Amino acid sequence: MHGAADYDLVGMFDNSDVRGARRYEVDDRLYALGFWTKRVFSATVDQFLAFMQHGYRATCMLPVLVDSVIVIDEVHSFDASMFAALKDFLRAFAVPVLCMTASLSEQRRLDLTDDCRLTPYCDKPGELRAIADAKRYRVTVLKETSIEVVEERVEKALVEGRRVLWVVNQVRRAQEIFLRFAKDFPSEELVTRHGAPLICYHSRFRLNDRRERHQVAVRTFPVRTPTDPRSPALAITTQVCEMSLDMDADVLVTEIAPVTAMIQRMGRCNRFRDARPDAGEVIIYPPDNPRPYDQTDLAGVTEFLDSLSHSGTVSQSMLEVFLAELPIPADLPVDTEFLKSGPFADGREAAFRDLDDFTVRGILDTDVQSFLDLVRHRKPADGLVVPVPRSLARNQMSLTERPAQFSRNLTIVSASHYDPAIGLCDEPIREIRLRKQRDANG
């Protein structure tokens, strides 16, 4: 259950699986009744917890709670509004809940244990303790922004046959770094100047292409044992790598980000239970600007980086200790309307998340007819949807050829800004290609 579930359910089973002929979507007219008979749900937090702000679809699912055990993953990633809804839910509902995370600030941990009565499970039995205590990260913190210095280190790692994961905080910067390393662009073969596989992965792809980018990243960065041969590769990603991306890099390069985000990124490096001696190098540097984060998001970062700088080789257990010691302020209270508005359902669905929405859903102008054909035949069309920056959407909204039957919730964006290898760009691909040619020619 999520925004593009219809698309993901198509083709989930291969041709030999009898389940492939069944339909798992639910008719919108019978939304709640169609789901109540199910026994196992996998859903985004919006599809479940948004009922705390009177989200309609989530409210329709409330009766399912009567007979449920709930697992909520990645609770460290919730913004203030979502975390407030989670706390109010835990306090008000007598439902068994397991909250999971690999990194959580001490204040939020206390909120969940002392205020919401959750029981912490800090002990790591057997092999989990050995994995947590293994010294697997050698951290270098650069004090100033210097892409050239970072680029030199990445080049050296690739020549040595190591796999590098480079994480930045904005899509534009991911695309710019990709172009710096790409041997040719556009090109059928996406490789670095040294011939190593090159991957650009972020949120601004058509869903069809994003799925392909995801699969390529996982195939290129499988978990490697100490005896496996080296195979150089470079993946440049944004925050999408922090959750649900099973990658194992030898070298992690990351811009400064919120502490929990940096810990999540480090978890994509040197992941095998026996830490590899040639892996685990972590390079952290400040970006030119902190967006999309503000000072509140970056609370405790200076102290965390100081601890890393003076610790030599670091384990996951040490990261947990550093995180617990940080002076991170408590979240400001946020009202949840389901509990506070009395008998009137004051609609505040949009308030479930407090992050600014910088993109809108869009369709490339070359995909409009295909999209309409899929919709007309009642087939999932989400694979053609691409997140479009609001600034770019405003420039495209005046297209006169916009079909009358096209959804008002979708904008149309020129395909000249899009390439499956790099996603949707702020400028036309042709201009990017010409600039890269000029740079190559000096």
Buried (B, 14 or more C-beta within 10 A) or exposed (E): BEEBBBBBBBEEEEEEEEEEEEEEEBEEEEBBEBBEEEEEEEBEBBBBBBBBBBBEBBBBBEEBBEEBEBEBBBBBBBBBBBBBBBBBBBEEEEEEBEBEBBBBBBBBBBBBEEEBEBEEEEEBEEEEEEBBEBBBBBBBBBEEBEBEEBBEBBBEBBEEBBBBBBBBBBBBBBBBBBBBBBBBBBEEEBBBEBEBBBBBBBBBBBBBBBBBBBEBBEEBBEEBEEEEEEBBBBBBBBBBBBBEBEBBBBBBBBBBBBBBBBBBBBBBBBBBEEBBEBBBBBBBBBBEEBEBBEEEBBBBBEBBBEBBEEBEEBBBBBBBEBBEEBEBEEBEEBBBBBBEBEEEEEEBBEBBBBEEEEBBBBBBBEBBEBBBEBBEEEEBBBBBBBBBBEEBBEBBEEEEEBEEEBEEEBBBBBBBBBBBBBBBBBEBBEEBBEEBEEEEEE
